[in-house]
Amino acid sequence: MIKRVSLVFALAFALFVMKTNAWADTTTIVYSFPVNGGPANPHLYLPNQHFVQQMIYDKLVSFGKGGVIEPCLAESWDISDDGTEYTFHLRKDVKFSDGSPFNADAAVKNFDTIMLNRKRHTWQEITNKIEKWEAVGEYDLKITLNSPYANTLNDFSAFRPYRFIAPSSIPESGSTADGIKAPIGTGPWVLSEISPNEHDLFTRNEYYWGPKPQIEKVLIKVIPDPLTRAIALETGEIDLIYGRGQIGLDVFDRLSKDPKFVTSVSPPLANSVIALNTDVFPTSEKAVRLALNYVTNRDEIINGLYLGYEEPAYLYCNKIYKYCDIDLKPHPFDIALASKTLDDAGWKLPPGGTVREKDGKKLDIPFSFIATDGNHKAVVEAMQAQALKAGINIIPMGEESDIYISHNREGNFNMLLVETYSAPLEPIANFSAMRVPTNTECQALKGLPQKEQLNELIGKLLASFKEEDIARYVRDILTVLHEEAVFIPINGISLFEVHRKGELDGVTFDTDKYHIAFEKMRKLK
């Protein structure tokens, strides 16, 4: 019986390898992802994956290296003196992947459908600012704002939702919130095939207006397990591992020492932080939040869990972003200071006890995480061990993904891990989203005594147009968040890439944490 099962498994594995190796040529890159990329609706969110949306659809402008805004579908643009009118001069040689023209009328139809679902996009401040959109020439698109907004071009260069689909793909209802007829964009790739739980196949868009990709196809295999993914790379079944959480760092570290592989790590692109709910006991107490910051041993987490590949973070926003490199004294790792802070706040250790108490209540703090996310679980456990030294009992709360997301949006948590946005939305869109009720950070800030003051600062920031004003308000906001210890910054988020030496060229990291530039890659063999 054992031999028969082994034979069946061997035959199944052989068929799997044969099927995969059918794509093993110089015209195709084989990548993997834990799930299918979704229906590829450019104007919606999960299950639509960011990198898939960016493969198919373009935006008006791009966020380049050093924060420089560069042309994309718009060749150039004019801004009125009062900062409320943007006229984008669109490229004249652009077609959607079905051959239909991209022009100002097509752009207007996209704005029409995006704005029908406006409430879903209010996390991005540009959505609240747009008052009017119109074609003022065949290739001239004019956007009128209700007030100046300095982050306008950054927001339009973001990963979603301001990307353009062929008008013929918009449903009869006029709203892409109801779905799309087909994923037809102007980007370098066409989604040609979706095989649920198996793969997505992308082919080169022969109408693409930019430099044509050097490869013809990208096959994205569905491989949920990181270890299986690593084995697939080592056996030649896939060509590339790219992203965060796609591979265990212990395996990445091993491959980095193997001369058969090329590995690289991006600079930090965002921050991983622990959000502390100011509206739920006991994290509603500032002393408790400060103590949690003091018991956080970043070096232990970074060296132990991330093997030293990522950098520590000390503020909510990563210092690499404009306006964010400010001089605020970090909260130190100091168990004694955490204990004193709690003592002074009335949290005492009972005789012979290990967990502090006050007014008959124990200092028990649930820490929510996705049960299947090993990385999150490891951070929780590291925090749990250090916190107990100061008399804080962190209780791991593993949850299913859907429940976890629901609790985040409803504010039903004490502690949880979140990631800040990467370019082009840091830092301003991060702060804008803090006023949206379904945003985790907004829920975390709900009980903050300075919440009204913080909202006022964010409002002033979003209405500012002068550099010195923007810098001042960003500093003021970060200062409030830091002094009130609402977040525990852990580490800067990097991306990890591995491929076999001599088989792939042109693998680069972009300015945001979602874009995978397959169009720049070349298969060598």
Kinemage of the C-alpha trace (Angstrom):
@kinemage 1
@onewidth
@group {chain A} dominant
@subgroup {mainchain}
@vectorlist {calphas} color= white
{ca met a 1} P 0.000 0.000 0.000
{ca ile a 2} L 2.823 2.357 0.888
{ca lys a 3} L 4.592 1.591 -2.375
{ca arg a 4} L 1.411 2.267 -4.339
{ca val a 5} L 0.824 5.616 -2.651
{ca ser a 6} L 4.458 6.555 -3.232
{ca leu a 7} L 4.141 5.646 -6.898
{ca val a 8} L 0.970 7.734 -7.289
{ca phe a 9} L 2.683 10.679 -5.601
{ca ala a 10} L 5.755 10.298 -7.790
{ca leu a 11} L 3.641 10.221 -10.952
{ca ala a 12} L 1.659 13.286 -9.818
{ca phe a 13} L 4.854 15.160 -9.025
{ca ala a 14} L 6.353 14.205 -12.374
{ca leu a 15} L 3.260 15.512 -14.186
{ca phe a 16} L 3.482 18.725 -12.144
{ca val a 17} L 7.131 19.199 -13.135
{ca met a 18} L 6.392 18.403 -16.795
{ca lys a 19} L 3.528 20.886 -16.823
{ca thr a 20} L 5.670 23.584 -15.227
{ca asn a 21} L 8.680 22.876 -17.401
{ca ala a 22} L 6.493 23.360 -20.460
{ca trp a 23} L 6.957 27.041 -19.717
{ca ala a 24} L 10.712 26.731 -19.162
{ca asp a 25} L 12.045 28.727 -22.111
{ca thr a 26} L 13.598 32.127 -22.719
{ca thr a 27} L 10.251 33.687 -23.643
{ca thr a 28} L 8.566 33.109 -20.253
{ca ile a 29} L 9.291 34.030 -16.648
{ca val a 30} L 7.670 31.766 -14.068
{ca tyr a 31} L 6.903 33.443 -10.742
{ca ser a 32} L 4.721 32.314 -7.842
{ca phe a 33} L 2.225 33.859 -5.459
{ca pro a 34} L 0.150 32.392 -2.599
{ca val a 35} L -3.164 33.022 -4.406
{ca asn a 36} L -4.510 33.961 -7.817
{ca gly a 37} L -4.212 37.636 -8.651
{ca gly a 38} L -7.949 38.223 -8.597
{ca pro a 39} L -10.271 39.538 -11.326
{ca ala a 40} L -7.816 42.390 -11.961
{ca asn a 41} L -10.291 45.220 -11.415
{ca pro a 42} L -8.160 48.400 -11.347
{ca his a 43} L -10.647 50.304 -9.182
{ca leu a 44} L -11.189 47.826 -6.341
{ca tyr a 45} L -9.192 46.186 -3.586
{ca leu a 46} L -8.788 42.580 -2.370
{ca pro a 47} L -8.868 39.996 -3.853
{ca asn a 48} L -7.342 42.160 -6.603
{ca gln a 49} L -3.597 42.014 -5.968
{ca his a 50} L -1.608 45.244 -6.270
{ca phe a 51} L 1.138 43.856 -8.499
{ca val a 52} L -1.383 42.404 -10.961
{ca gln a 53} L -3.199 45.725 -11.240
{ca gln a 54} L 0.123 47.409 -11.962
{ca met a 55} L 1.017 44.893 -14.667
{ca ile a 56} L -2.150 45.615 -16.641
{ca tyr a 57} L -3.078 49.236 -15.989
{ca asp a 58} L -1.302 52.582 -16.181
{ca lys a 59} L -1.766 55.826 -14.272
{ca leu a 60} L -1.443 59.472 -15.262
{ca val a 61} L 1.988 59.989 -13.696
{ca ser a 62} L 4.689 57.867 -12.051
{ca phe a 63} L 6.599 58.259 -8.802
{ca gly a 64} L 10.273 57.986 -9.700
{ca lys a 65} L 13.473 57.599 -7.740
{ca gly a 66} L 14.049 60.368 -5.244
{ca gly a 67} L 10.361 61.239 -5.207
{ca val a 68} L 10.402 62.867 -8.661
{ca ile a 69} L 7.037 62.797 -10.433
{ca glu a 70} L 7.517 61.526 -13.987
{ca pro a 71} L 5.274 61.279 -17.052
{ca cys a 72} L 3.239 58.136 -17.670
{ca leu a 73} L -0.067 58.337 -19.585
{ca ala a 74} L 0.241 62.110 -19.233
{ca glu a 75} L 3.248 63.518 -21.089
{ca ser a 76} L 3.037 66.801 -19.213
{ca trp a 77} L 0.710 68.826 -17.023
{ca asp a 78} L -0.118 72.382 -16.019
{ca ile a 79} L -1.165 73.505 -12.539
{ca ser a 80} L -3.114 76.712 -11.972
{ca asp a 81} L -1.586 79.389 -9.755
{ca asp a 82} L -4.059 78.650 -6.970
{ca gly a 83} L -3.332 74.918 -7.092
{ca thr a 84} L -6.917 73.838 -7.811
{ca glu a 85} L -6.764 73.015 -11.531
{ca tyr a 86} L -4.608 70.324 -13.117
{ca thr a 87} L -4.599 69.944 -16.885
{ca phe a 88} L -2.964 66.700 -18.034
{ca his a 89} L -1.732 66.512 -21.633
{ca leu a 90} L -2.124 62.862 -22.570
{ca arg a 91} L 0.047 60.806 -24.895
{ca lys a 92} L -1.354 60.567 -28.408
{ca asp a 93} L 0.041 57.129 -29.283
{ca val a 94} L -1.590 55.031 -26.584
{ca lys a 95} L -4.002 52.151 -27.181
{ca phe a 96} L -5.685 49.731 -24.817
{ca ser a 97} L -4.684 46.092 -25.247
{ca asp a 98} L -7.787 45.513 -27.415
{ca gly a 99} L -6.612 48.198 -29.846
{ca ser a 100} L -9.098 50.886 -28.772
{ca pro a 101} L -7.692 54.409 -28.229
{ca phe a 102} L -6.817 55.969 -24.906
{ca asn a 103} L -7.745 59.638 -24.904
{ca ala a 104} L -9.357 62.251 -22.681
{ca asp a 105} L -12.846 60.809 -23.202
{ca ala a 106} L -11.639 57.381 -22.031
{ca ala a 107} L -9.979 59.011 -19.017
{ca val a 108} L -13.213 60.846 -18.143
{ca lys a 109} L -15.193 57.596 -18.302
{ca asn a 110} L -12.742 56.108 -15.796
{ca phe a 111} L -13.170 59.036 -13.442
{ca asp a 112} L -16.941 58.694 -13.858
{ca thr a 113} L -16.895 55.087 -12.676
{ca ile a 114} L -14.334 55.650 -9.899
{ca met a 115} L -16.414 58.472 -8.464
{ca leu a 116} L -19.576 56.353 -8.446
{ca asn a 117} L -17.759 54.396 -5.740
{ca arg a 118} L -16.219 57.509 -4.194
{ca lys a 119} L -16.915 56.517 -0.566
{ca arg a 120} L -14.725 53.432 -0.924
{ca his a 121} L -11.730 55.560 -1.897
{ca thr a 122} L -11.889 58.344 0.691
{ca trp a 123} L -8.820 56.931 2.450
{ca gln a 124} L -6.932 58.751 -0.307
{ca glu a 125} L -7.411 62.483 0.127
{ca ile a 126} L -7.430 63.268 -3.595
{ca thr a 127} L -10.843 61.554 -3.737
{ca asn a 128} L -12.217 64.131 -1.315
{ca lys a 129} L -10.629 66.988 -3.233
{ca ile a 130} L -11.827 66.203 -6.763
{ca glu a 131} L -14.762 68.396 -7.713
{ca lys a 132} L -14.870 68.127 -11.496
{ca trp a 133} L -13.232 66.129 -14.309
{ca glu a 134} L -13.629 66.912 -17.991
{ca ala a 135} L -12.090 66.528 -21.429
{ca val a 136} L -10.962 69.954 -22.664
{ca gly a 137} L -9.432 68.568 -25.841
{ca glu a 138} L -9.024 65.146 -27.446
{ca tyr a 139} L -5.901 64.544 -25.386
{ca asp a 140} L -6.352 67.073 -22.583
{ca leu a 141} L -7.869 66.096 -19.242
{ca lys a 142} L -8.724 68.770 -16.697
{ca ile a 143} L -9.215 67.952 -13.004
{ca thr a 144} L -10.637 70.652 -10.732
{ca leu a 145} L -10.172 70.429 -6.959
{ca asn a 146} L -12.305 72.061 -4.284
{ca ser a 147} L -9.111 73.294 -2.575
{ca pro a 148} L -5.366 73.028 -3.144
{ca tyr a 149} L -3.790 69.679 -2.344
{ca ala a 150} L -0.010 69.322 -2.461
{ca asn a 151} L -0.102 65.521 -2.745
{ca thr a 152} L -2.259 65.482 -5.885
{ca leu a 153} L 0.375 64.081 -8.242
{ca asn a 154} L 1.578 61.576 -5.652
{ca asp a 155} L -1.960 60.267 -5.196
{ca phe a 156} L -2.486 59.978 -8.953
{ca ser a 157} L 0.751 57.958 -9.195
{ca ala a 158} L -0.401 55.435 -6.570
{ca phe a 159} L -1.055 51.720 -7.106
{ca arg a 160} L -4.861 52.173 -7.067
{ca pro a 161} L -7.604 53.232 -7.761
{ca tyr a 162} L -6.678 55.925 -10.303
{ca arg a 163} L -5.724 53.584 -13.131
{ca phe a 164} L -7.348 53.289 -16.525
{ca ile a 165} L -9.406 50.504 -18.047
{ca ala a 166} L -10.919 50.407 -21.540
{ca pro a 167} L -14.407 51.990 -21.510
{ca ser a 168} L -15.721 48.844 -23.218
{ca ser a 169} L -14.836 46.907 -20.029
{ca ile a 170} L -17.024 49.054 -17.797
{ca pro a 171} L -20.329 47.258 -17.048
{ca glu a 172} L -23.723 48.553 -18.156
{ca ser a 173} L -24.325 49.925 -14.644
{ca gly a 174} L -21.483 52.345 -15.275
{ca ser a 175} L -19.741 51.301 -12.063
{ca thr a 176} L -16.665 49.081 -11.912
{ca ala a 177} L -17.687 48.485 -8.286
{ca asp a 178} L -20.065 45.945 -9.892
{ca gly a 179} L -17.152 44.205 -11.641
{ca ile a 180} L -15.541 44.536 -15.066
{ca lys a 181} L -16.235 42.834 -18.374
{ca ala a 182} L -12.557 42.133 -19.081
{ca pro a 183} L -9.191 43.347 -17.750
{ca ile a 184} L -8.201 45.570 -20.659
{ca gly a 185} L -5.587 48.219 -19.882
{ca thr a 186} L -2.727 50.136 -21.470
{ca gly a 187} L 0.048 48.548 -19.383
{ca pro a 188} L 2.787 46.191 -20.579
{ca trp a 189} L 0.857 42.973 -19.870
{ca val a 190} L -2.440 41.311 -20.761
{ca leu a 191} L -4.099 38.832 -18.405
{ca ser a 192} L -4.717 35.984 -20.835
{ca glu a 193} L -5.715 33.113 -18.578
{ca ile a 194} L -6.883 32.488 -15.014
{ca ser a 195} L -6.793 28.929 -13.713
{ca pro a 196} L -8.233 29.030 -10.162
{ca asn a 197} L -5.787 27.788 -7.518
{ca glu a 198} L -3.269 26.929 -10.237
{ca his a 199} L -1.922 29.908 -12.173
{ca asp a 200} L -2.438 33.219 -13.963
{ca leu a 201} L -0.914 33.707 -17.403
{ca phe a 202} L 0.097 37.140 -18.690
{ca thr a 203} L 1.183 37.844 -22.249
{ca arg a 204} L 2.973 40.850 -23.630
{ca asn a 205} L 0.722 43.730 -24.675
{ca glu a 206} L 1.749 44.282 -28.285
{ca tyr a 207} L 0.022 47.672 -28.232
{ca tyr a 208} L 2.067 48.874 -25.234
{ca trp a 209} L 3.193 52.480 -25.740
{ca gly a 210} L 6.433 52.136 -23.745
{ca pro a 211} L 9.518 49.966 -24.264
{ca lys a 212} L 8.257 46.475 -25.086
{ca pro a 213} L 8.989 43.796 -22.482
{ca gln a 214} L 11.861 41.559 -23.552
{ca ile a 215} L 9.935 38.437 -22.598
{ca glu a 216} L 6.622 37.300 -24.070
{ca lys a 217} L 4.878 35.738 -21.072
{ca val a 218} L 4.736 35.767 -17.292
{ca leu a 219} L 3.277 32.672 -15.642
{ca ile a 220} L 2.319 33.165 -12.015
{ca lys a 221} L 1.869 29.815 -10.262
{ca val a 222} L -0.239 29.568 -7.131
{ca ile a 223} L 2.028 28.200 -4.380
{ca pro a 224} L 0.681 29.014 -0.903
{ca asp a 225} L 3.555 27.512 1.109
{ca pro a 226} L 6.919 29.370 1.328
{ca leu a 227} L 8.947 26.176 1.700
{ca thr a 228} L 7.288 24.619 -1.355
{ca arg a 229} L 8.053 27.833 -3.220
{ca ala a 230} L 11.728 27.637 -2.273
{ca ile a 231} L 11.900 24.016 -3.458
{ca ala a 232} L 10.246 25.043 -6.736
{ca leu a 233} L 13.003 27.611 -7.282
{ca glu a 234} L 15.772 25.161 -6.450
{ca thr a 235} L 14.384 22.507 -8.810
{ca gly a 236} L 13.885 24.985 -11.664
{ca glu a 237} L 10.082 24.976 -11.616
{ca ile a 238} L 9.938 28.733 -11.055
{ca asp a 239} L 12.449 31.408 -12.013
{ca leu a 240} L 12.003 34.056 -9.361
{ca ile a 241} L 11.063 34.663 -5.756
{ca tyr a 242} L 10.255 38.314 -5.104
{ca gly a 243} L 8.499 40.207 -2.325
{ca arg a 244} L 7.993 39.942 1.394
{ca gly a 245} L 6.927 36.757 3.156
{ca gln a 246} L 7.368 34.808 -0.079
{ca ile a 247} L 10.194 32.781 1.449
{ca gly a 248} L 11.406 32.018 4.956
{ca leu a 249} L 14.378 34.201 5.876
{ca asp a 250} L 16.301 31.171 7.087
{ca val a 251} L 15.965 29.741 3.573
{ca phe a 252} L 16.807 33.121 2.014
{ca asp a 253} L 19.916 33.284 4.185
{ca arg a 254} L 20.954 29.797 3.041
{ca leu a 255} L 20.420 30.634 -0.630
{ca ser a 256} L 22.367 33.886 -0.262
{ca lys a 257} L 25.412 31.759 0.605
{ca asp a 258} L 24.880 29.373 -2.313
{ca pro a 259} L 26.870 30.432 -5.437
{ca lys a 260} L 24.131 29.011 -7.673
{ca phe a 261} L 21.764 31.821 -6.662
{ca val a 262} L 21.589 35.611 -6.755
{ca thr a 263} L 19.865 37.292 -3.798
{ca ser a 264} L 19.168 40.924 -2.990
{ca val a 265} L 17.325 42.994 -0.393
{ca ser a 266} L 15.625 46.317 -1.059
{ca pro a 267} L 16.055 49.429 1.071
{ca pro a 268} L 13.221 49.901 3.589
{ca leu a 269} L 10.042 50.862 1.718
{ca ala a 270} L 7.615 51.247 4.649
{ca asn a 271} L 7.383 50.437 8.362
{ca ser a 272} L 5.956 47.541 10.326
{ca val a 273} L 4.343 48.907 13.503
{ca ile a 274} L 2.175 47.624 16.323
{ca ala a 275} L -1.040 49.633 16.674
{ca leu a 276} L -2.275 50.132 20.256
{ca asn a 277} L -5.992 50.830 20.635
{ca thr a 278} L -6.484 54.000 22.699
{ca asp a 279} L -10.220 53.302 22.986
{ca val a 280} L -10.016 49.859 24.632
{ca phe a 281} L -8.829 49.067 28.162
{ca pro a 282} L -6.006 48.736 29.148
{ca thr a 283} L -4.197 50.199 26.102
{ca ser a 284} L -6.439 53.234 26.573
{ca glu a 285} L -3.946 54.227 29.323
{ca lys a 286} L -0.929 56.173 28.126
{ca ala a 287} L 1.266 54.591 30.829
{ca val a 288} L 0.437 51.126 29.484
{ca arg a 289} L 1.203 52.189 25.922
{ca leu a 290} L 4.512 53.693 26.994
{ca ala a 291} L 5.405 50.554 28.937
{ca leu a 292} L 4.661 48.415 25.872
{ca asn a 293} L 7.036 50.592 23.874
{ca tyr a 294} L 9.705 50.206 26.569
{ca val a 295} L 9.466 46.391 26.607
{ca thr a 296} L 9.952 46.168 22.827
{ca asn a 297} L 13.376 44.734 22.056
{ca arg a 298} L 13.783 45.660 18.379
{ca asp a 299} L 17.278 44.216 18.171
{ca glu a 300} L 16.020 40.845 19.367
{ca ile a 301} L 13.162 40.872 16.864
{ca ile a 302} L 15.289 42.053 13.933
{ca asn a 303} L 18.254 39.798 14.600
{ca gly a 304} L 16.237 36.829 15.787
{ca leu a 305} L 13.262 36.880 13.412
{ca tyr a 306} L 14.594 38.866 10.467
{ca leu a 307} L 18.209 37.647 10.758
{ca gly a 308} L 19.477 41.216 10.612
{ca tyr a 309} L 18.225 41.786 7.069
{ca glu a 310} L 15.912 44.654 8.038
{ca glu a 311} L 16.499 47.913 9.878
{ca pro a 312} L 14.941 49.062 13.172
{ca ala a 313} L 12.229 51.731 13.027
{ca tyr a 314} L 11.659 54.327 15.732
{ca leu a 315} L 8.869 56.514 14.326
{ca tyr a 316} L 5.521 55.668 12.744
{ca cys a 317} L 6.682 56.759 9.268
{ca asn a 318} L 9.996 55.629 7.847
{ca lys a 319} L 12.669 58.315 7.902
{ca ile a 320} L 13.531 57.722 4.221
{ca tyr a 321} L 10.426 59.658 3.196
{ca lys a 322} L 10.243 63.361 2.683
{ca tyr a 323} L 9.456 65.354 5.853
{ca cys a 324} L 9.846 62.233 8.067
{ca asp a 325} L 13.487 62.390 9.133
{ca ile a 326} L 12.844 64.420 12.269
{ca asp a 327} L 14.624 64.560 15.602
{ca leu a 328} L 12.435 62.824 18.171
{ca lys a 329} L 13.985 60.817 21.001
{ca pro a 330} L 13.122 57.124 20.455
{ca his a 331} L 11.375 55.169 23.181
{ca pro a 332} L 14.185 52.974 24.564
{ca phe a 333} L 14.129 49.275 25.298
{ca asp a 334} L 14.190 49.444 29.092
{ca ile a 335} L 12.383 46.894 31.271
{ca ala a 336} L 13.160 48.874 34.432
{ca leu a 337} L 11.643 52.041 32.937
{ca ala a 338} L 8.563 50.072 31.858
{ca ser a 339} L 8.177 48.743 35.414
{ca lys a 340} L 8.555 52.206 36.967
{ca thr a 341} L 6.064 53.705 34.516
{ca leu a 342} L 3.486 51.088 35.465
{ca asp a 343} L 4.252 51.428 39.204
{ca asp a 344} L 3.690 55.185 38.986
{ca ala a 345} L 0.363 54.577 37.218
{ca gly a 346} L -0.866 52.281 39.989
{ca trp a 347} L -0.230 48.943 38.299
{ca lys a 348} L 1.323 46.804 41.065
{ca leu a 349} L 2.655 43.269 41.215
{ca pro a 350} L 0.787 41.269 43.862
{ca pro a 351} L 2.940 39.287 46.330
{ca gly a 352} L 4.341 36.289 44.504
{ca gly a 353} L 2.531 37.265 41.303
{ca thr a 354} L 3.890 37.749 37.790
{ca val a 355} L 1.127 39.918 36.296
{ca arg a 356} L 0.367 43.438 37.526
{ca glu a 357} L -3.025 44.453 38.825
{ca lys a 358} L -4.955 47.669 39.433
{ca asp a 359} L -8.451 48.170 40.824
{ca gly a 360} L -8.981 44.413 40.795
{ca lys a 361} L -8.064 44.059 37.115
{ca lys a 362} L -5.044 42.241 35.730
{ca leu a 363} L -2.781 43.755 33.097
{ca asp a 364} L -3.870 41.253 30.415
{ca ile a 365} L -3.519 42.547 26.856
{ca pro a 366} L -4.725 40.522 23.821
{ca phe a 367} L -2.453 40.739 20.756
{ca ser a 368} L -4.365 39.872 17.574
{ca phe a 369} L -2.680 38.260 14.571
{ca ile a 370} L -3.519 36.107 11.561
{ca ala a 371} L -3.201 32.545 12.821
{ca thr a 372} L -1.558 31.282 9.625
{ca asp a 373} L 1.045 34.083 9.525
{ca gly a 374} L 4.171 32.628 11.131
{ca asn a 375} L 5.993 35.949 11.029
{ca his a 376} L 3.272 37.776 12.948
{ca lys a 377} L 3.052 34.952 15.461
{ca ala a 378} L 6.806 35.106 16.080
{ca val a 379} L 6.648 38.873 16.758
{ca val a 380} L 3.769 38.335 19.195
{ca glu a 381} L 5.670 35.638 21.055
{ca ala a 382} L 8.835 37.768 21.260
{ca met a 383} L 6.798 40.661 22.671
{ca gln a 384} L 5.039 38.323 25.092
{ca ala a 385} L 8.318 37.105 26.607
{ca gln a 386} L 9.751 40.600 27.131
{ca ala a 387} L 6.506 42.148 28.400
{ca leu a 388} L 6.115 39.556 31.143
{ca lys a 389} L 9.422 40.730 32.643
{ca ala a 390} L 7.638 44.015 33.420
{ca gly a 391} L 4.466 42.301 34.649
{ca ile a 392} L 2.462 42.680 31.430
{ca asn a 393} L 0.591 39.602 30.239
{ca ile a 394} L 0.316 39.674 26.431
{ca ile a 395} L -2.241 37.112 25.258
{ca pro a 396} L -1.717 35.832 21.659
{ca met a 397} L -5.018 35.892 19.745
{ca gly a 398} L -4.646 33.981 16.478
{ca glu a 399} L -7.595 34.645 14.154
{ca glu a 400} L -8.758 33.671 10.691
{ca ser a 401} L -7.893 36.281 8.080
{ca asp a 402} L -11.477 37.480 7.466
{ca ile a 403} L -12.203 37.798 11.183
{ca tyr a 404} L -8.903 39.589 11.756
{ca ile a 405} L -9.652 42.162 9.047
{ca ser a 406} L -13.188 42.672 10.364
{ca his a 407} L -11.912 43.262 13.908
{ca asn a 408} L -9.351 45.759 12.593
{ca arg a 409} L -11.982 47.836 10.846
{ca glu a 410} L -14.333 47.744 13.826
{ca gly a 411} L -11.673 48.609 16.397
{ca asn a 412} L -12.122 45.264 18.152
{ca phe a 413} L -8.489 44.842 19.218
{ca asn a 414} L -5.884 45.944 21.761
{ca met a 415} L -2.702 45.280 19.803
{ca leu a 416} L -2.005 44.232 16.225
{ca leu a 417} L 0.634 44.561 13.537
{ca val a 418} L 0.074 46.917 10.598
{ca glu a 419} L 2.202 48.209 7.757
{ca thr a 420} L 2.426 51.820 6.687
{ca tyr a 421} L 2.003 52.751 3.023
{ca ser a 422} L 5.079 52.873 0.846
{ca ala a 423} L 5.825 55.452 -1.837
{ca pro a 424} L 4.151 57.395 -3.283
{ca leu a 425} L 1.657 57.701 -0.419
{ca glu a 426} L 4.000 58.216 2.538
{ca pro a 427} L 3.561 60.179 4.674
{ca ile a 428} L 0.550 62.278 3.676
{ca ala a 429} L -1.875 59.524 2.604
{ca asn a 430} L -1.043 57.647 5.818
{ca phe a 431} L -2.323 60.601 7.810
{ca ser a 432} L -5.303 61.166 5.517
{ca ala a 433} L -6.440 57.571 6.097
{ca met a 434} L -6.330 58.126 9.872
{ca arg a 435} L -9.612 60.000 9.552
{ca val a 436} L -11.435 57.148 7.760
{ca pro a 437} L -13.437 55.007 10.255
{ca thr a 438} L -12.676 51.677 8.540
{ca asn a 439} L -8.946 52.348 8.796
{ca thr a 440} L -7.096 50.438 11.545
{ca glu a 441} L -5.049 53.477 12.546
{ca cys a 442} L -8.222 55.556 12.823
{ca gln a 443} L -9.692 52.959 15.174
{ca ala a 444} L -6.460 52.921 17.199
{ca leu a 445} L -6.648 56.707 17.640
{ca lys a 446} L -10.338 56.778 18.550
{ca gly a 447} L -9.856 57.195 22.315
{ca leu a 448} L -6.925 59.608 22.148
{ca pro a 449} L -7.633 62.820 24.123
{ca gln a 450} L -5.819 64.746 21.364
{ca lys a 451} L -7.852 63.118 18.569
{ca glu a 452} L -9.619 66.389 17.712
{ca gln a 453} L -6.296 68.236 17.724
{ca leu a 454} L -4.760 65.513 15.543
{ca asn a 455} L -7.617 65.663 13.045
{ca glu a 456} L -7.194 69.425 12.902
{ca leu a 457} L -3.472 69.052 12.174
{ca ile a 458} L -4.194 66.490 9.455
{ca gly a 459} L -6.808 68.815 7.959
{ca lys a 460} L -4.301 71.679 7.851
{ca leu a 461} L -1.682 69.404 6.299
{ca leu a 462} L -4.049 68.264 3.561
{ca ala a 463} L -4.943 71.865 2.755
{ca ser a 464} L -1.326 73.081 2.698
{ca phe a 465} L 0.566 73.898 -0.451
{ca lys a 466} L 3.777 75.426 0.878
{ca glu a 467} L 6.732 73.168 1.641
{ca glu a 468} L 7.460 74.768 5.014
{ca asp a 469} L 3.843 74.333 6.129
{ca ile a 470} L 3.734 70.689 5.051
{ca ala a 471} L 6.997 69.936 6.874
{ca arg a 472} L 5.713 71.616 10.055
{ca tyr a 473} L 2.402 69.745 10.105
{ca val a 474} L 4.047 66.377 9.385
{ca arg a 475} L 6.410 66.994 12.283
{ca asp a 476} L 3.541 68.016 14.578
{ca ile a 477} L 1.504 64.900 13.692
{ca leu a 478} L 4.435 62.522 14.154
{ca thr a 479} L 5.212 64.208 17.467
{ca val a 480} L 1.697 63.624 18.820
{ca leu a 481} L 1.735 59.977 17.715
{ca his a 482} L 5.163 59.459 19.273
{ca glu a 483} L 4.542 61.217 22.570
{ca glu a 484} L 1.224 59.431 23.046
{ca ala a 485} L 2.879 56.091 22.198
{ca val a 486} L -0.025 55.046 19.962
{ca phe a 487} L 2.248 52.892 17.819
{ca ile a 488} L 5.267 50.711 18.466
{ca pro a 489} L 7.544 51.006 15.415
{ca ile a 490} L 9.363 47.716 14.860
{ca asn a 491} L 11.265 47.619 11.584
{ca gly a 492} L 11.568 49.039 8.113
{ca ile a 493} L 9.944 46.736 5.558
{ca ser a 494} L 12.210 45.401 2.810
{ca leu a 495} L 11.563 43.161 -0.182
{ca phe a 496} L 13.581 40.024 -0.887
{ca glu a 497} L 14.534 38.622 -4.272
{ca val a 498} L 16.127 35.325 -5.325
{ca his a 499} L 16.837 33.822 -8.743
{ca arg a 500} L 19.244 31.288 -10.191
{ca lys a 501} L 22.556 32.755 -11.279
{ca gly a 502} L 22.962 33.279 -15.009
{ca glu a 503} L 19.305 32.688 -15.827
{ca leu a 504} L 17.629 36.055 -15.246
{ca asp a 505} L 18.642 39.667 -15.759
{ca gly a 506} L 17.088 43.060 -15.014
{ca val a 507} L 15.502 42.253 -11.639
{ca thr a 508} L 15.122 45.563 -9.783
{ca phe a 509} L 13.255 47.036 -6.830
{ca asp a 510} L 10.821 49.862 -7.505
{ca thr a 511} L 9.899 52.802 -5.264
{ca asp a 512} L 6.799 51.074 -3.866
{ca lys a 513} L 6.457 47.690 -2.180
{ca tyr a 514} L 3.958 46.277 -4.689
{ca his a 515} L 5.322 46.749 -8.201
{ca ile a 516} L 7.201 43.848 -9.791
{ca ala a 517} L 8.835 45.177 -12.967
{ca phe a 518} L 8.636 42.040 -15.123
{ca glu a 519} L 8.784 44.313 -18.167
{ca lys a 520} L 12.413 45.139 -17.346
{ca met a 521} L 13.503 41.515 -16.913
{ca arg a 522} L 15.232 39.276 -19.428
{ca lys a 523} L 15.398 35.479 -19.415
{ca leu a 524} L 18.917 34.326 -20.239
{ca lys a 525} L 18.265 30.582 -20.447
